[in-house]
Amino acid sequence: MTRDWKQWLRLILAVLFTPILAAGLIAAGLAMVIMPDLVFRVMIDSTTTRPATLPEIMASLFGFGAIGGGLGVVLGWPAMILGGLPAHLWLVHKGRTGWRTYALAGLVIGTLVMLVWLLATGDLRHPLRALNVGPLLLSGPVTGVLAASLFWFIARPARSRLTP
């Protein structure tokens, strides 16, 4: 009885926190790749910059991570409810509870979410332009893999006794 309660708690915590954490980490990483000047440089006036100190870099990364966490709520929670939980139940039912299987499911779900997001927010007259956004396009699949891996680590489906 106690083990089942703990397993349900792990599942709920995984559903609630993994989309936020994964999106926040990926957003901070993307900020370093796409906009390194906003992270590693500090503007003194309109023409002069200096290298940022470690606390300033951490503050910038925390800010970008918070924005990513917000996107994790907006995009990640619906993706987890509509895609992640059904995939989890199906994988547990099939007995495929390994990390790689969950990472592959996260890759597929993250790719679908990113494509839907880019097509929904892009120009409908030229939908293929949405695919020409470089590292942003990869953020969906990478976030999906990270979220699924964190979900697997927290929920521990291989030890699960929950019946779908």
Secondary structure, 3 states (H helix, E strand, C coil): CHHHHHHHHHHHHHHHHHHHHHHHHHHHHHHHHHCHHHHHEEECCCCCEEECCHHHHHHHHHHHHHHHHHHHHHHHHHHHHHHHHHHHHHHHHHCCCCHHHHHHHHHHHHHHHHHHHHHHHCCCCCHHHHHCCCHHHHHHHHHHHHHHHHHHHHHCHHHCCCCC
